[in-house]
Amino acid sequence: MIEASVGQDVVECFRCRGDECSKCGGSGYRKVKRCAGCGERSGRPSKGGKALIALRGRRDFDGPFYCMGCHPQMNGQGAEILGMLESLDHLL
């Protein structure tokens, strides 16, 4: 994702279809998704973002997205599970 010079909450729409684009409305830029719990912006963790996950069973891409720590269906253990997975990384 290439950040636009317009502001921090806008990125280039890499799948833009011109005026008919449902993501950006034809402007070429779309809003960055944020965690519905903590407000952290989505993106690669190496670039300061967080991986966001939708609620299980939802197919609505405009619905709320959550980071592992805030996801309501993880019962507050999402960050713990992610930490365990990262600790197993050295085994691969």
TORDODO-835435 format. One record per residue: x, y, z of N, C-alpha, C in turn. Coordinates in steps of 0.2 Angstrom, whole numbers, padded with zeros to 4 digits, always signed. Example, Ala and Ser with C-alpha at 12.3 -4.5 7.8 and 13.67 -1.06 7.14 Angstrom:
# residues 2
+0066-0028+0039+0062-0022+0039+0066-0016+0039
+0064-0011+0035+0068-0005+0036+0064+0000+0039
This chain:
# residues 92
+0004-0006+0000+0000+0000+0000+0004+0006+0000
+0003+0011-0004+0007+0017-0005+0002+0022-0001
+0005+0026+0003+0002+0031+0007+0001+0037+0002
-0004+0040+0003-0006+0046-0001-0003+0052+0003
-0001+0057-0001+0001+0063+0002-0005+0067+0005
-0011+0065+0004-0017+0069+0006-0018+0068+0014
-0016+0063+0017-0017+0062+0024-0015+0055+0026
-0015+0054+0033-0013+0047+0035-0019+0042+0035
-0025+0044+0034-0030+0040+0034-0033+0038+0027
-0028+0039+0022-0030+0038+0015-0024+0034+0012
-0026+0029+0008-0020+0025+0004-0023+0024-0003
-0018+0023-0007-0020+0022-0014-0024+0016-0015
-0029+0016-0019-0033+0011-0021-0030+0007-0026
-0027+0001-0024-0023-0003-0029-0027-0007-0034
-0034-0008-0033-0038-0011-0037-0044-0007-0040
-0042-0001-0041-0047+0004-0043-0049+0003-0050
-0056+0004-0051-0059+0003-0058-0062+0009-0060
-0059+0014-0059-0061+0021-0061-0067+0023-0058
-0072+0027-0061-0078+0030-0058-0082+0025-0055
-0082+0018-0057-0086+0013-0055-0084+0009-0049
-0078+0011-0046-0075+0008-0041-0079+0009-0034
-0081+0003-0031-0085+0003-0025-0080+0005-0019
-0074+0004-0019-0069+0005-0014-0068+0013-0013
-0066+0016-0018-0064+0023-0018-0069+0028-0021
-0074+0026-0025-0078+0030-0028-0075+0034-0034
-0069+0031-0037-0066+0034-0043-0061+0039-0041
-0059+0041-0035-0054+0046-0033-0047+0043-0034
-0047+0036-0033-0040+0033-0033-0037+0032-0026
-0041+0034-0021-0038+0033-0014-0044+0031-0010
-0043+0027-0005-0048+0024-0001-0046+0025+0007
-0051+0024+0011-0049+0025+0018-0046+0019+0021
-0041+0020+0026-0038+0014+0029-0043+0011+0034
-0043+0005+0035-0047+0002+0040-0044+0002+0046
-0048+0003+0052-0045+0003+0058-0049-0002+0063
-0045-0004+0068-0048-0009+0073-0054-0005+0076
-0060-0009+0077-0066-0006+0080-0065-0006+0087
-0060-0009+0090-0059-0009+0098-0054-0003+0100
-0048-0003+0097-0043+0001+0099-0042+0007+0094
-0044+0006+0088-0043+0011+0083-0036+0011+0080
-0032+0006+0081-0026+0005+0077-0027+0004+0070
-0023+0007+0066-0024+0006+0059-0021-0001+0056
-0025-0003+0051-0023-0009+0048-0016-0009+0044
-0013-0014+0043-0007-0014+0039-0002-0019+0041
+0003-0019+0038+0009-0024+0040+0012-0022+0047
+0012-0027+0051+0015-0025+0058+0022-0022+0057
+0026-0024+0052+0033-0021+0051+0033-0014+0049
+0027-0012+0047+0026-0005+0045+0022-0001+0050
+0021-0003+0056+0017+0000+0061+0009-0001+0061
+0007-0006+0057+0000-0007+0057-0002-0014+0061
-0008-0016+0061-0010-0022+0064-0014-0026+0059
-0013-0033+0060-0018-0037+0056-0025-0037+0059
-0030-0036+0055-0037-0035+0057-0041-0041+0055
-0045-0044+0059-0049-0049+0058-0056-0048+0059
-0061-0050+0054-0068-0049+0055-0071-0054+0060
-0077-0053+0062-0080-0057+0066-0081-0064+0062
-0081-0070+0066-0082-0076+0063-0089-0077+0060
-0090-0079+0054-0096-0081+0051-0099-0075+0047
-0095-0069+0047-0098-0063+0044-0095-0062+0037
-0098-0061+0032-0096-0060+0025-0096-0053+0023
-0098-0048+0028-0099-0041+0026-0092-0038+0027
-0089-0036+0021-0083-0033+0021-0083-0025+0024
-0089-0023+0025-0089-0016+0028-0091-0016+0035
-0091-0022+0038-0092-0023+0045-0086-0021+0049
-0087-0022+0056-0081-0021+0060-0076-0026+0060
-0069-0023+0060-0063-0027+0060-0060-0026+0067
-0057-0031+0069-0053-0031+0076-0046-0033+0075
-0042-0031+0079-0035-0034+0080-0036-0040+0085
-0030-0044+0085-0031-0050+0090-0032-0048+0097
-0029-0043+0099-0030-0041+0106-0037-0038+0108
-0041-0036+0103-0048-0033+0104-0053-0037+0102
-0052-0042+0098-0057-0046+0095-0062-0049+0100
-0068-0048+0100-0073-0050+0105-0074-0058+0105
-0073-0061+0100-0074-0069+0100-0067-0072+0102
-0062-0069+0104-0056-0072+0106-0056-0072+0114
-0061-0069+0117-0061-0068+0124-0055-0065+0128
-0052-0060+0125-0047-0057+0127-0040-0061+0127
-0040-0066+0124-0034-0071+0123-0031-0070+0116
-0033-0066+0112-0030-0066+0105-0023-0064+0105
-0021-0059+0109-0014-0057+0110-0009-0063+0113
-0012-0066+0117-0009-0072+0120-0008-0077+0115
-0013-0079+0111-0012-0084+0106-0007-0082+0101
-0007-0076+0099-0002-0073+0094+0005-0074+0097
+0006-0072+0103+0012-0073+0106+0015-0080+0106
+0010-0085+0108+0012-0092+0108+0014-0094+0101
+0011-0091+0096+0012-0093+0089+0019-0090+0087
+0021-0084+0089+0027-0081+0087+0033-0084+0091
+0032-0087+0097+0037-0091+0100+0038-0097+0097
+0034-0100+0093+0035-0106+0089+0038-0105+0083
+0039-0099+0081+0042-0097+0074+0049-0100+0074
+0053-0100+0079+0060-0103+0079+0060-0110+0077
+0055-0114+0078+0055-0121+0076+0054-0122+0069
+0052-0117+0065+0051-0119+0058+0058-0117+0054
